[in-house]
Amino acid sequence: MKREPVSAVVITLNAERLLDKCLASVAFCDEILVVDSGSSDHTLEIAERHGARVIHQDWLGYGPQKQFAVEQASHDWVLCIDADEWVSDELRQSIESFLADPKAVAARFPRCNRFLGRWLRHGEGYPDWSLRLFDRRRGRWSSDAVHEKVVTEGAIAKLEGDLMHESQDTLHEYLEKQNRYTSLQAQAMYREGKMAGPGNVLLSPLVRFVRFYFLRGGFLDGMPGLMHVLIGCMNSSIKYMKLMERSHASD
C-alpha cells in the first residue's frame, strides 16, 4: 500500500522491561527513532536490535522532550508512543489506511490501560482517547511538564484499534508516579495564578467518582476498576492540597 512515510518516535529512560514489545509493534513504520535521556540498563541495546536510530538528549520535561524527538525525525508524519505502549494489529491497519490518503492533519485513537493485571475497558481507563499520529508541520507537543498533549492546526481523525498501555507498575510504583504528577500539576497551576479552596479538595474527587465509577461504568472493571477510579479521585484532591500549600507558603 502506497502511503505517506512515517517515523515512530519513542522517548526512553531505563525502559528495557517493555521496550522490545513496543518497538516490534512499530516495525511497519519507515523509521524508528529513540531519544534516550541516559539509560543505564539494556534500553540502547534493544533499540539498536530493532534498527532504531538512537539520539541522546538530557531530560527536558515531558512535553519539551517529546517535541525535541519529533523535530529529529526523518519524516513529517510522526507516530509518538511511550516505551510501555504497543500498537495493536487493528490500530496498525488503521494507521496505514489513514496514511494512504490522510484527510486530516492528525489522528487520535483509543488507549487501553492495564492496571493491577486487568485491561480496563470502562471508567477513566478506557477509551482514553490519545492523539499520537500527526503531521509535525501542522502540530506540536505542548510544553506542559505533565499531561502534555499535541496541539494541532486542522482536522483530527478518529481511528479504529487500540494503543495498548502495559506499564506493569506495582501499586507502590504507580502511587509514587502519581505523587510526582500531582506535584507537577500543582506547580503548573500556581504559575498560572490559579487558586484552590476547601470546595476543590472536597467536591472535585466526589464529582470525579460519580462520573467515572457510575456514569462511565468503572464498576464493570471489578476491583482494579474501583482502585483506579479511587486513586484518580485522591490525585484530584491532593493536587488542590498541594496548590493550597504553595499559595500559603508564598503569603
N, C-alpha and C positions, 0 to 999 in steps of 0.2 A: 504494500500500500504506500503510494507516494504521499508524503505529509511534510509539514514543517519540521525542521530539525529541532531537537530539544535537549537541553542539558539537565541532568539530575544533580541537584545541589544539596549537600549534606554538611552540617557543621558538627564537629565531634570534640569530645574530651573524654578519654578513657571509656570508649564505647564498645569494647570488644564483645560484650555479652550478647548483643543482638545485632551488631553491625553486619555480620555475614548475611543474615536473612534480609536485612534492609537493602543492601547493595545488590543481592541476587534478584530482588523484585524489580529493580530499575535497570536491568541489563538491556531492556528494549530501547533505552534512551541512546542518543547519539554520543553523549559524553556523560561520564560520572565525575563530578568534581567534589572533593572532600576538603573542607577548610578546617584544619585542626588547630586547637589552641594550647597544645603542649601535652599530648597523651604520653603516659609512661607505661601503658600496657601494650597489647598487640594490635591496637587500632590501626596503626600505619601499615603493618604487615597485611592485615586483612584488606585494607583499601587497595593496596598495590596488587594483591592477588586477584582482585576484581577488575583490574585495569584502570583504576581511578587515577585521575590527576590530583595530586595532593599539594596543598599550599598551607604553610604555617601562618597563622595570624594570632597574636596575643588577644585575649578576650576583650571585646569592646562593649559587651552588653548584648542581650538577645537580638533586639531589632537591628542595631548597627552591625553586629557580626553577620547576620543573615544578609543584610544589604551589601556588605563588603563581598560576601561569597557570590551573590548574584552578579555583581559587577565584574567578577573574574571569569564568569562562564564564557564559553566559546560561542554560544548561540543565544539569540534574543528570547526565545521561548525557554522558560525555566520551570522545572518541577522541584519544589522545595519540600523535602521531608526530613524528619528528625531521625536520629540514629536508632531510636527504639520504635520506629514505624516501618510498615512494609505495605506495598501496593498489591491489592488482591488481583486475581486474574480478570475479574469483571471490570475493575477500575482500569486496568491496563488497556483492555479493549476499548473502553470508553474514551480514554485519553488519546489513543491512536486514531480513533474515528474522528474525534473533535479536531485534532491537528491536521487531518486530511483536508478539512475545509473550515477553518475557525471563523465563526461568525460573531465572536466576542473577543475582548482583549484579555479575558481571564476566565477561569472556571473553578467552581467550588464543588466539593463532593463530601459525602458523609464520612465521619471518622468514628470507628467503633473502638471503644476503650475496654481494655481488660483490667479488672480490679479484683484483687484477692481471689484470683483463679477463675473468674467468671467474665465472659464477654457481656458487657452491659448493653441492653437493647432498648432501654427506656430512660426516663428521668433526665438528669443532666448529662448522662454518659452517651446518649445517642438521640438524634443523628449527629450532633456536634459538628455542624457544617463548617468546613475548613477550606479557605481559598489558598491553594498552593500552586496552581498552574497559571502562569501569566506571561504576557509579553512585557519584558522589562523596559521597553520603550514607552509603555503606557501605564506602568505600575512600579511600585517600590515598597519595601518594608518600612513600616513606621519606626521611629527612633525610641519607642517605648522600652523601658528597662525590663518590663514583664508584660505578658499578654500582648506581645507585639502582633501586628496584623499587616496585611498587604493592602495598600491604598492604590486604587486604580482610577483611570480616566476612561470610562466607556462601559459597554455592556458586559455583564458577567453571566456565564452559562452555568447550568447545573448538570453534573454528570452522574451516571449510574455507577454503582460499585463502591465498596468501602476501602478507605485507608485504615489499616489496622494499626492500633496503638497498643503495643505489648510491652509495657515498661518493666513488668515483673518486680517492681519495687516491693519491699516488705512494708508493713504498715508503719514501722518506725521510720524507714527511709521516706515514705510518702509524706508523713507528717512533718519531717524535717524540711522537705522541699516546700510544703505549703507554708511553713513558718517563714522561709526566705521570701516566698512570693508575697505574702501579706505585708511584710516589711517594705518591699519594693513598691507595692501599691500605695501604702500609706505615705511613703516619701514622695511619690509622684503626685498624689492628691494635695499634699502640703505645698509643693512647689506651685501647683495651680491655684492656690489660695482657697481651697475647699475647707469646710468646717464640718464637724460632726458633734452630735449630742446623744443623750440617752435614747432618744427615739430611734436613731440609726442603729444603735447597739442592740436594742430590743426588737424592733419591728422588722429590720432587714432579714434576719435569719428566719423569722416566722413566715414572712411572705415567701421567702425562697423555699421553705419546706413545703408549704401548701402547693406552690407552683410545680416543683419537680417531683415530689413524692406522690401527690394525689392527681393533679391535673395532667402531668406528663407521664404518669404510670410507673414511677420509680419503685413502687411496691412490688411490681411484677418481676423485678430482678432479685428478689429474695433478700437475704441478709447483706450480701455485698452491695446491693442497691440501696438499702437503708443506710449503711455505713457511709457510702459515697455521698449521699444527699446530706447526712448529718455533718460530715466533715466540711462540705461546701457551706453549710449554714454557719458552722463555727468560724470558718475563714471570713465570712462576711462580717460577723460581729467583731472578730479580732482586728480586722483591717481598720474598722472605725475606732476601736480602742487605741490602736497604735497612732492613728491620726490625732486623736484627742491628746495622747501623751506628748506628741511632738508640739502640738499647739500650746499646751500648758507650759512646756519647757521653754518656749520662746517668749512667754509673757514677762 
